[in-house]
Amino acid sequence: MTSVLTARSLVAGYDGVAVVHGVDLEVAAGEVVALLGANGAGKTTLLLTVSGLLNPIAGSLEVLGESVVPGRRVRAASVTARARRGLAHVPEDRGLFPDLTAREHLRLRSRRSRRGTSDSLELDEVLEWFPALTRVMDRRAGLLSGGEQQMLSLARAVMDSPRLLLVDELSLGLAPLVVEQILPSLRTIATRTGAGVVVVEQHVGLALAVSDRAYVLGHGAVLASGTAADVAGQVEVLEAGYLGGNRSPRPEAGPGAPGPPAD
Ligand code: ATP
């Protein structure tokens, strides 16, 4: 299987201060990998480092075939280059423009395909994966529900057929029922496009149900990793991962079980 992301002994953080300590992480094309752990465990920091918004402090990192040299300086050019190579990052805040309609967001994205610079997906195909968006295409993003906004940010990210998709806290502020509806789309995206998908998620059971593999982080280190089924069985490690943090949404009993209530 082709690796789209490999981290070895990765140290990452802010202004040279490490909050991620020696993480090993591997993501292959076509698989969904969950990053689990309490608030402050280092999940977002890891994603920011992979997407180039932070530079690694030490260790090795290979993203879509590019070796990233550790150092303290972040270069905008490397973020853009990584995006061109096929990296898409859906941030916690969804990154939408409140005054643009859903259609305008998706049109902005598909411009690359019109230039013939990528094998972008057709709008119709992406809308098949997010049918709820079809009725709100001409509504401004700021007026969409939280779930619709999240679907839009995912749809926008997949329009360019990413080879590596990073999704941070898809469920933030969403009711568990909505999360249950949206999370399986990550599985569809990985299977249909061959992208490697990394999802940071607080709804542990739901995340494991759509993932192939998972990593549990605690205080910036990997506490456990393995297939989703293996990790789901390690209740004690999961509890250590969550109860060891600042806040403690307890993991559910198993895949598919509801997560913590929406904020
Ligand atoms: P959450 O689930 O709450 O988003 P997380 O697992 O994604 O948590 P991070 O956001 O990566 O965790 O934070 C890891 C650590 O880095 C925390 O101790 C946090 O306080 C610290 N941190 C985050 N952002 C910064 C920053 N800009 N400058 C300095 N430290 C930061």
py3Dmol code that shows the C-alpha trace and the ligand (Angstrom):
import py3Dmol

protein = """\
ATOM      1  CA  MET A   1       0.000   0.000   0.000  1.00  0.00           C
ATOM      2  CA  THR A   2       1.223   3.501  -0.836  1.00  0.00           C
ATOM      3  CA  SER A   3       2.047   5.579   2.205  1.00  0.00           C
ATOM      4  CA  VAL A   4       0.741   9.136   2.081  1.00  0.00           C
ATOM      5  CA  LEU A   5       2.020  10.095   5.524  1.00  0.00           C
ATOM      6  CA  THR A   6       4.868   8.735   7.621  1.00  0.00           C
ATOM      7  CA  ALA A   7       6.071  10.265  10.872  1.00  0.00           C
ATOM      8  CA  ARG A   8       8.924   8.780  12.876  1.00  0.00           C
ATOM      9  CA  SER A   9       9.843  10.043  16.347  1.00  0.00           C
ATOM     10  CA  LEU A  10       8.123  13.279  15.402  1.00  0.00           C
ATOM     11  CA  VAL A  11       8.492  16.150  17.845  1.00  0.00           C
ATOM     12  CA  ALA A  12       6.257  19.160  17.199  1.00  0.00           C
ATOM     13  CA  GLY A  13       5.007  22.229  18.997  1.00  0.00           C
ATOM     14  CA  TYR A  14       5.104  25.977  19.166  1.00  0.00           C
ATOM     15  CA  ASP A  15       8.135  28.308  19.122  1.00  0.00           C
ATOM     16  CA  GLY A  16      10.445  25.380  19.754  1.00  0.00           C
ATOM     17  CA  VAL A  17       8.462  24.136  22.766  1.00  0.00           C
ATOM     18  CA  ALA A  18       7.406  20.536  22.180  1.00  0.00           C
ATOM     19  CA  VAL A  19       3.827  19.392  22.840  1.00  0.00           C
ATOM     20  CA  VAL A  20       4.069  16.299  20.608  1.00  0.00           C
ATOM     21  CA  HIS A  21       6.848  13.997  21.775  1.00  0.00           C
ATOM     22  CA  GLY A  22       8.286  11.354  19.460  1.00  0.00           C
ATOM     23  CA  VAL A  23       5.167  10.238  17.607  1.00  0.00           C
ATOM     24  CA  ASP A  24       5.237   7.441  15.012  1.00  0.00           C
ATOM     25  CA  LEU A  25       2.319   7.621  12.595  1.00  0.00           C
ATOM     26  CA  GLU A  26       1.622   5.929   9.280  1.00  0.00           C
ATOM     27  CA  VAL A  27      -1.274   6.529   6.892  1.00  0.00           C
ATOM     28  CA  ALA A  28      -1.744   4.622   3.637  1.00  0.00           C
ATOM     29  CA  ALA A  29      -3.751   5.629   0.592  1.00  0.00           C
ATOM     30  CA  GLY A  30      -7.395   4.627   0.892  1.00  0.00           C
ATOM     31  CA  GLU A  31      -7.507   4.139   4.645  1.00  0.00           C
ATOM     32  CA  VAL A  32      -9.255   6.092   7.393  1.00  0.00           C
ATOM     33  CA  VAL A  33      -7.149   6.641  10.503  1.00  0.00           C
ATOM     34  CA  ALA A  34      -8.623   8.067  13.709  1.00  0.00           C
ATOM     35  CA  LEU A  35      -6.571  10.244  16.044  1.00  0.00           C
ATOM     36  CA  LEU A  36      -8.085   9.979  19.497  1.00  0.00           C
ATOM     37  CA  GLY A  37      -7.242  11.499  22.855  1.00  0.00           C
ATOM     38  CA  ALA A  38      -8.271  14.087  25.394  1.00  0.00           C
ATOM     39  CA  ASN A  39      -8.332  17.831  24.859  1.00  0.00           C
ATOM     40  CA  GLY A  40      -4.758  19.076  24.767  1.00  0.00           C
ATOM     41  CA  ALA A  41      -3.306  15.674  23.805  1.00  0.00           C
ATOM     42  CA  GLY A  42      -1.639  17.166  20.717  1.00  0.00           C
ATOM     43  CA  LYS A  43      -3.972  16.016  17.938  1.00  0.00           C
ATOM     44  CA  THR A  44      -4.454  19.435  16.323  1.00  0.00           C
ATOM     45  CA  THR A  45      -0.741  20.195  16.670  1.00  0.00           C
ATOM     46  CA  LEU A  46       0.011  16.984  14.790  1.00  0.00           C
ATOM     47  CA  LEU A  47      -2.390  17.906  11.968  1.00  0.00           C
ATOM     48  CA  LEU A  48      -0.995  21.452  11.739  1.00  0.00           C
ATOM     49  CA  THR A  49       2.510  19.986  11.440  1.00  0.00           C
ATOM     50  CA  VAL A  50       1.444  17.589   8.699  1.00  0.00           C
ATOM     51  CA  SER A  51      -0.239  20.358   6.718  1.00  0.00           C
ATOM     52  CA  GLY A  52       2.811  22.632   7.048  1.00  0.00           C
ATOM     53  CA  LEU A  53       1.333  25.324   9.279  1.00  0.00           C
ATOM     54  CA  LEU A  54       3.872  24.266  11.916  1.00  0.00           C
ATOM     55  CA  ASN A  55       7.316  22.896  11.205  1.00  0.00           C
ATOM     56  CA  PRO A  56       8.502  19.771  13.037  1.00  0.00           C
ATOM     57  CA  ILE A  57      10.983  20.410  15.827  1.00  0.00           C
ATOM     58  CA  ALA A  58      12.710  17.039  15.376  1.00  0.00           C
ATOM     59  CA  GLY A  59      12.195  13.576  13.949  1.00  0.00           C
ATOM     60  CA  SER A  60      11.234  12.672  10.427  1.00  0.00           C
ATOM     61  CA  LEU A  61       8.081  13.470   8.512  1.00  0.00           C
ATOM     62  CA  GLU A  62       7.184  12.483   4.979  1.00  0.00           C
ATOM     63  CA  VAL A  63       3.985  13.910   3.515  1.00  0.00           C
ATOM     64  CA  LEU A  64       2.876  12.741   0.058  1.00  0.00           C
ATOM     65  CA  GLY A  65       6.423  11.825  -0.852  1.00  0.00           C
ATOM     66  CA  GLU A  66       7.974  15.074   0.421  1.00  0.00           C
ATOM     67  CA  SER A  67      10.450  14.868   3.290  1.00  0.00           C
ATOM     68  CA  VAL A  68       9.936  17.733   5.692  1.00  0.00           C
ATOM     69  CA  VAL A  69      13.081  19.145   7.267  1.00  0.00           C
ATOM     70  CA  PRO A  70      12.701  20.005  10.970  1.00  0.00           C
ATOM     71  CA  GLY A  71      13.280  23.630  11.867  1.00  0.00           C
ATOM     72  CA  ARG A  72      11.582  26.597  13.420  1.00  0.00           C
ATOM     73  CA  ARG A  73      10.562  28.554  10.354  1.00  0.00           C
ATOM     74  CA  VAL A  74       7.212  27.956   8.682  1.00  0.00           C
ATOM     75  CA  ARG A  75       7.101  28.904   5.013  1.00  0.00           C
ATOM     76  CA  ALA A  76       3.810  29.751   3.310  1.00  0.00           C
ATOM     77  CA  ALA A  77       5.257  28.231   0.146  1.00  0.00           C
ATOM     78  CA  SER A  78       5.512  24.807   1.742  1.00  0.00           C
ATOM     79  CA  VAL A  79       1.861  24.909   2.831  1.00  0.00           C
ATOM     80  CA  THR A  80       0.851  25.747  -0.741  1.00  0.00           C
ATOM     81  CA  ALA A  81       3.176  23.135  -2.197  1.00  0.00           C
ATOM     82  CA  ARG A  82       1.730  20.470   0.056  1.00  0.00           C
ATOM     83  CA  ALA A  83      -1.804  21.476  -0.956  1.00  0.00           C
ATOM     84  CA  ARG A  84      -0.785  21.267  -4.634  1.00  0.00           C
ATOM     85  CA  ARG A  85       0.610  17.815  -4.027  1.00  0.00           C
ATOM     86  CA  GLY A  86      -2.815  16.727  -2.791  1.00  0.00           C
ATOM     87  CA  LEU A  87      -3.172  17.626   0.871  1.00  0.00           C
ATOM     88  CA  ALA A  88      -6.487  19.013   2.130  1.00  0.00           C
ATOM     89  CA  HIS A  89      -7.068  20.153   5.706  1.00  0.00           C
ATOM     90  CA  VAL A  90     -10.539  20.705   7.125  1.00  0.00           C
ATOM     91  CA  PRO A  91      -9.828  22.738  10.261  1.00  0.00           C
ATOM     92  CA  GLU A  92     -11.824  22.769  13.493  1.00  0.00           C
ATOM     93  CA  ASP A  93     -13.485  26.082  12.567  1.00  0.00           C
ATOM     94  CA  ARG A  94     -14.473  24.702   9.108  1.00  0.00           C
ATOM     95  CA  GLY A  95     -12.818  27.600   7.286  1.00  0.00           C
ATOM     96  CA  LEU A  96     -15.930  28.785   5.426  1.00  0.00           C
ATOM     97  CA  PHE A  97     -16.748  32.293   4.173  1.00  0.00           C
ATOM     98  CA  PRO A  98     -20.090  33.232   5.824  1.00  0.00           C
ATOM     99  CA  ASP A  99     -21.193  35.511   2.964  1.00  0.00           C
ATOM    100  CA  LEU A 100     -20.516  33.062   0.147  1.00  0.00           C
ATOM    101  CA  THR A 101     -23.163  30.520  -0.796  1.00  0.00           C
ATOM    102  CA  ALA A 102     -22.522  26.810  -0.685  1.00  0.00           C
ATOM    103  CA  ARG A 103     -22.429  26.797  -4.497  1.00  0.00           C
ATOM    104  CA  GLU A 104     -19.853  29.580  -4.553  1.00  0.00           C
ATOM    105  CA  HIS A 105     -17.640  27.662  -2.128  1.00  0.00           C
ATOM    106  CA  LEU A 106     -17.741  24.596  -4.339  1.00  0.00           C
ATOM    107  CA  ARG A 107     -17.224  26.636  -7.508  1.00  0.00           C
ATOM    108  CA  LEU A 108     -14.133  28.259  -6.033  1.00  0.00           C
ATOM    109  CA  ARG A 109     -12.754  24.807  -5.431  1.00  0.00           C
ATOM    110  CA  SER A 110     -13.554  23.397  -8.846  1.00  0.00           C
ATOM    111  CA  ARG A 111     -11.651  26.196 -10.622  1.00  0.00           C
ATOM    112  CA  ARG A 112      -8.520  24.039 -10.458  1.00  0.00           C
ATOM    113  CA  SER A 113     -10.236  21.388 -12.529  1.00  0.00           C
ATOM    114  CA  ARG A 114     -11.257  23.922 -15.166  1.00  0.00           C
ATOM    115  CA  ARG A 115      -7.578  24.839 -15.494  1.00  0.00           C
ATOM    116  CA  GLY A 116      -6.913  21.171 -16.029  1.00  0.00           C
ATOM    117  CA  THR A 117      -4.348  21.088 -13.225  1.00  0.00           C
ATOM    118  CA  SER A 118      -5.937  18.323 -11.243  1.00  0.00           C
ATOM    119  CA  ASP A 119      -8.261  15.405 -11.628  1.00  0.00           C
ATOM    120  CA  SER A 120     -10.973  17.120  -9.575  1.00  0.00           C
ATOM    121  CA  LEU A 121     -14.249  15.396  -8.929  1.00  0.00           C
ATOM    122  CA  GLU A 122     -17.435  16.619 -10.552  1.00  0.00           C
ATOM    123  CA  LEU A 123     -19.801  18.622  -8.387  1.00  0.00           C
ATOM    124  CA  ASP A 124     -22.628  16.140  -8.991  1.00  0.00           C
ATOM    125  CA  GLU A 125     -20.539  13.259  -7.711  1.00  0.00           C
ATOM    126  CA  VAL A 126     -19.570  15.100  -4.543  1.00  0.00           C
ATOM    127  CA  LEU A 127     -23.191  16.111  -3.941  1.00  0.00           C
ATOM    128  CA  GLU A 128     -24.165  12.448  -4.145  1.00  0.00           C
ATOM    129  CA  TRP A 129     -22.068  11.914  -1.013  1.00  0.00           C
ATOM    130  CA  PHE A 130     -23.631  14.907   0.745  1.00  0.00           C
ATOM    131  CA  PRO A 131     -27.232  14.928  -0.585  1.00  0.00           C
ATOM    132  CA  ALA A 132     -28.396  17.304   2.163  1.00  0.00           C
ATOM    133  CA  LEU A 133     -26.336  20.043   0.504  1.00  0.00           C
ATOM    134  CA  THR A 134     -28.371  19.982  -2.708  1.00  0.00           C
ATOM    135  CA  ARG A 135     -31.267  21.862  -1.089  1.00  0.00           C
ATOM    136  CA  VAL A 136     -29.078  24.597   0.378  1.00  0.00           C
ATOM    137  CA  MET A 137     -26.697  25.260  -2.507  1.00  0.00           C
ATOM    138  CA  ASP A 138     -27.817  28.866  -2.893  1.00  0.00           C
ATOM    139  CA  ARG A 139     -27.847  29.636   0.824  1.00  0.00           C
ATOM    140  CA  ARG A 140     -25.009  31.614   2.388  1.00  0.00           C
ATOM    141  CA  ALA A 141     -22.642  29.490   4.459  1.00  0.00           C
ATOM    142  CA  GLY A 142     -23.221  31.657   7.528  1.00  0.00           C
ATOM    143  CA  LEU A 143     -26.895  30.653   7.499  1.00  0.00           C
ATOM    144  CA  LEU A 144     -26.294  26.914   7.219  1.00  0.00           C
ATOM    145  CA  SER A 145     -26.756  24.606  10.194  1.00  0.00           C
ATOM    146  CA  GLY A 146     -23.616  23.245  11.885  1.00  0.00           C
ATOM    147  CA  GLY A 147     -24.057  19.899  10.148  1.00  0.00           C
ATOM    148  CA  GLU A 148     -24.562  21.524   6.734  1.00  0.00           C
ATOM    149  CA  GLN A 149     -21.501  23.687   7.282  1.00  0.00           C
ATOM    150  CA  GLN A 150     -19.433  20.640   8.119  1.00  0.00           C
ATOM    151  CA  MET A 151     -20.699  18.810   5.022  1.00  0.00           C
ATOM    152  CA  LEU A 152     -19.843  21.871   2.928  1.00  0.00           C
ATOM    153  CA  SER A 153     -16.311  22.085   4.283  1.00  0.00           C
ATOM    154  CA  LEU A 154     -15.798  18.378   3.580  1.00  0.00           C
ATOM    155  CA  ALA A 155     -17.352  18.649   0.113  1.00  0.00           C
ATOM    156  CA  ARG A 156     -15.117  21.616  -0.674  1.00  0.00           C
ATOM    157  CA  ALA A 157     -12.058  19.686   0.473  1.00  0.00           C
ATOM    158  CA  VAL A 158     -12.810  16.655  -1.682  1.00  0.00           C
ATOM    159  CA  MET A 159     -13.586  18.615  -4.860  1.00  0.00           C
ATOM    160  CA  ASP A 160      -9.870  18.590  -5.703  1.00  0.00           C
ATOM    161  CA  SER A 161      -9.508  14.846  -5.105  1.00  0.00           C
ATOM    162  CA  PRO A 162      -7.040  15.110  -2.236  1.00  0.00           C
ATOM    163  CA  ARG A 163      -4.594  12.267  -1.716  1.00  0.00           C
ATOM    164  CA  LEU A 164      -4.391  13.044   1.996  1.00  0.00           C
ATOM    165  CA  LEU A 165      -7.365  14.546   3.829  1.00  0.00           C
ATOM    166  CA  LEU A 166      -6.993  15.832   7.401  1.00  0.00           C
ATOM    167  CA  VAL A 167     -10.239  16.425   9.278  1.00  0.00           C
ATOM    168  CA  ASP A 168     -10.073  18.117  12.675  1.00  0.00           C
ATOM    169  CA  GLU A 169     -12.977  17.672  15.111  1.00  0.00           C
ATOM    170  CA  LEU A 170     -15.668  17.136  12.518  1.00  0.00           C
ATOM    171  CA  SER A 171     -18.223  16.839  15.303  1.00  0.00           C
ATOM    172  CA  LEU A 172     -17.446  20.111  17.083  1.00  0.00           C
ATOM    173  CA  GLY A 173     -20.759  21.612  18.180  1.00  0.00           C
ATOM    174  CA  LEU A 174     -22.832  18.963  16.415  1.00  0.00           C
ATOM    175  CA  ALA A 175     -25.450  16.671  17.931  1.00  0.00           C
ATOM    176  CA  PRO A 176     -24.376  12.986  18.002  1.00  0.00           C
ATOM    177  CA  LEU A 177     -27.130  12.098  15.515  1.00  0.00           C
ATOM    178  CA  VAL A 178     -25.696  14.550  12.989  1.00  0.00           C
ATOM    179  CA  VAL A 179     -22.171  13.239  13.594  1.00  0.00           C
ATOM    180  CA  GLU A 180     -23.461   9.725  13.007  1.00  0.00           C
ATOM    181  CA  GLN A 181     -24.783  10.852   9.620  1.00  0.00           C
ATOM    182  CA  ILE A 182     -21.646  12.698   8.497  1.00  0.00           C
ATOM    183  CA  LEU A 183     -18.776  10.514   9.742  1.00  0.00           C
ATOM    184  CA  PRO A 184     -19.471   7.608   7.337  1.00  0.00           C
ATOM    185  CA  SER A 185     -18.843  10.007   4.443  1.00  0.00           C
ATOM    186  CA  LEU A 186     -15.141   9.823   5.385  1.00  0.00           C
ATOM    187  CA  ARG A 187     -15.225   6.101   4.662  1.00  0.00           C
ATOM    188  CA  THR A 188     -16.892   6.805   1.295  1.00  0.00           C
ATOM    189  CA  ILE A 189     -14.287   9.437   0.433  1.00  0.00           C
ATOM    190  CA  ALA A 190     -11.379   7.103   1.248  1.00  0.00           C
ATOM    191  CA  THR A 191     -12.875   4.202  -0.677  1.00  0.00           C
ATOM    192  CA  ARG A 192     -14.039   6.138  -3.728  1.00  0.00           C
ATOM    193  CA  THR A 193     -11.079   8.520  -4.130  1.00  0.00           C
ATOM    194  CA  GLY A 194      -8.240   6.451  -2.663  1.00  0.00           C
ATOM    195  CA  ALA A 195      -7.310   9.314  -0.337  1.00  0.00           C
ATOM    196  CA  GLY A 196      -5.763   8.590   3.040  1.00  0.00           C
ATOM    197  CA  VAL A 197      -8.014  10.222   5.651  1.00  0.00           C
ATOM    198  CA  VAL A 198      -6.934  11.271   9.142  1.00  0.00           C
ATOM    199  CA  VAL A 199      -9.790  12.202  11.443  1.00  0.00           C
ATOM    200  CA  VAL A 200      -9.511  13.794  14.861  1.00  0.00           C
ATOM    201  CA  GLU A 201     -12.674  12.950  16.713  1.00  0.00           C
ATOM    202  CA  GLN A 202     -14.021  13.094  20.255  1.00  0.00           C
ATOM    203  CA  HIS A 203     -16.849  10.639  19.551  1.00  0.00           C
ATOM    204  CA  VAL A 204     -14.612   7.630  20.026  1.00  0.00           C
ATOM    205  CA  GLY A 205     -17.090   4.868  19.200  1.00  0.00           C
ATOM    206  CA  LEU A 206     -18.361   6.589  16.075  1.00  0.00           C
ATOM    207  CA  ALA A 207     -14.836   7.361  14.889  1.00  0.00           C
ATOM    208  CA  LEU A 208     -13.658   3.780  15.378  1.00  0.00           C
ATOM    209  CA  ALA A 209     -16.709   2.494  13.527  1.00  0.00           C
ATOM    210  CA  VAL A 210     -15.632   4.260  10.307  1.00  0.00           C
ATOM    211  CA  SER A 211     -11.862   3.897  10.702  1.00  0.00           C
ATOM    212  CA  ASP A 212      -9.460   1.182   9.638  1.00  0.00           C
ATOM    213  CA  ARG A 213      -6.890   2.047  12.272  1.00  0.00           C
ATOM    214  CA  ALA A 214      -6.521   4.387  15.208  1.00  0.00           C
ATOM    215  CA  TYR A 215      -3.934   6.072  17.394  1.00  0.00           C
ATOM    216  CA  VAL A 216      -4.648   7.135  20.956  1.00  0.00           C
ATOM    217  CA  LEU A 217      -2.618  10.156  22.057  1.00  0.00           C
ATOM    218  CA  GLY A 218      -2.023  11.231  25.624  1.00  0.00           C
ATOM    219  CA  HIS A 219       0.109  14.233  26.588  1.00  0.00           C
ATOM    220  CA  GLY A 220       1.616  14.343  23.104  1.00  0.00           C
ATOM    221  CA  ALA A 221       2.676  10.685  22.937  1.00  0.00           C
ATOM    222  CA  VAL A 222       1.079   7.602  21.381  1.00  0.00           C
ATOM    223  CA  LEU A 223      -0.512   5.511  24.133  1.00  0.00           C
ATOM    224  CA  ALA A 224      -1.833   2.852  21.761  1.00  0.00           C
ATOM    225  CA  SER A 225      -2.321   2.163  18.086  1.00  0.00           C
ATOM    226  CA  GLY A 226      -3.703  -0.623  15.956  1.00  0.00           C
ATOM    227  CA  THR A 227      -6.730  -1.638  13.986  1.00  0.00           C
ATOM    228  CA  ALA A 228      -9.930   0.117  14.982  1.00  0.00           C
ATOM    229  CA  ALA A 229     -11.192  -3.147  16.479  1.00  0.00           C
ATOM    230  CA  ASP A 230      -7.994  -3.613  18.528  1.00  0.00           C
ATOM    231  CA  VAL A 231      -8.129  -0.075  19.861  1.00  0.00           C
ATOM    232  CA  ALA A 232     -11.860  -0.343  20.612  1.00  0.00           C
ATOM    233  CA  GLY A 233     -11.013  -3.354  22.783  1.00  0.00           C
ATOM    234  CA  GLN A 234      -8.404  -1.450  24.799  1.00  0.00           C
ATOM    235  CA  VAL A 235     -10.853   0.260  27.088  1.00  0.00           C
ATOM    236  CA  GLU A 236      -8.248   0.954  29.754  1.00  0.00           C
ATOM    237  CA  VAL A 237      -5.908   2.673  27.314  1.00  0.00           C
ATOM    238  CA  LEU A 238      -8.796   4.705  25.929  1.00  0.00           C
ATOM    239  CA  GLU A 239      -9.794   5.750  29.403  1.00  0.00           C
ATOM    240  CA  ALA A 240      -6.186   6.671  30.220  1.00  0.00           C
ATOM    241  CA  GLY A 241      -6.104   8.713  27.016  1.00  0.00           C
ATOM    242  CA  TYR A 242      -9.215  10.640  27.965  1.00  0.00           C
ATOM    243  CA  LEU A 243      -9.068  10.821  31.715  1.00  0.00           C
ATOM    244  CA  GLY A 244      -5.393  11.821  31.513  1.00  0.00           C
ATOM    245  CA  GLY A 245      -6.327  15.078  29.773  1.00  0.00           C
ATOM    246  CA  ASN A 246      -7.774  18.390  30.879  1.00  0.00           C
ATOM    247  CA  ARG A 247     -11.385  17.625  30.049  1.00  0.00           C
ATOM    248  CA  SER A 248     -12.707  14.098  29.969  1.00  0.00           C
ATOM    249  CA  PRO A 249     -15.376  13.055  27.504  1.00  0.00           C
ATOM    250  CA  ARG A 250     -15.487   9.364  28.409  1.00  0.00           C
ATOM    251  CA  PRO A 251     -15.163   6.958  25.505  1.00  0.00           C
ATOM    252  CA  GLU A 252     -18.291   4.987  24.687  1.00  0.00           C
ATOM    253  CA  ALA A 253     -18.590   1.284  25.262  1.00  0.00           C
ATOM    254  CA  GLY A 254     -17.868   0.408  21.637  1.00  0.00           C
ATOM    255  CA  PRO A 255     -18.116   1.383  17.987  1.00  0.00           C
ATOM    256  CA  GLY A 256     -21.376   3.035  17.041  1.00  0.00           C
ATOM    257  CA  ALA A 257     -22.273   4.128  20.538  1.00  0.00           C
ATOM    258  CA  PRO A 258     -23.206   7.793  20.933  1.00  0.00           C
ATOM    259  CA  GLY A 259     -20.559  10.312  21.961  1.00  0.00           C
ATOM    260  CA  PRO A 260     -20.616  13.258  24.354  1.00  0.00           C
ATOM    261  CA  PRO A 261     -23.412  15.782  23.981  1.00  0.00           C
ATOM    262  CA  ALA A 262     -22.860  18.675  21.591  1.00  0.00           C
ATOM    263  CA  ASP A 263     -21.507  21.876  23.165  1.00  0.00           C
TER     264      ASP A 263
END
"""
ligand_1 = """\
31
ATP
P -8.379 19.554 21.494
O -9.062 18.235 21.426
O -8.788 20.366 22.663
O -8.397 20.328 20.202
P -5.707 18.624 20.922
O -5.448 17.200 21.258
O -5.983 18.940 19.503
O -6.836 19.211 21.849
P -3.654 20.625 20.754
O -4.604 21.699 20.346
O -2.737 20.070 19.755
O -4.432 19.417 21.447
O -2.806 21.185 21.985
C -1.704 20.466 22.517
C -0.993 21.368 23.511
O -0.429 22.474 22.808
C -1.907 21.951 24.586
O -1.225 21.899 25.803
C -2.118 23.379 24.128
O -2.285 24.236 25.229
C -0.823 23.692 23.409
N -1.033 24.693 22.351
C -1.981 24.680 21.410
N -1.869 25.751 20.599
C -0.803 26.451 21.042
C -0.152 27.654 20.633
N -0.589 28.360 19.581
N 0.916 28.075 21.340
C 1.383 27.374 22.397
N 0.829 26.230 22.837
C -0.258 25.772 22.179
"""
view = py3Dmol.view(width=600, height=400)
view.addModel(protein, "pdb")
view.setStyle({"model": 0}, {"cartoon": {"style": "trace"}})
view.addModel(ligand_1, "xyz")
view.setStyle({"model": 1}, {"stick": {}})
view.zoomTo()
view.show()
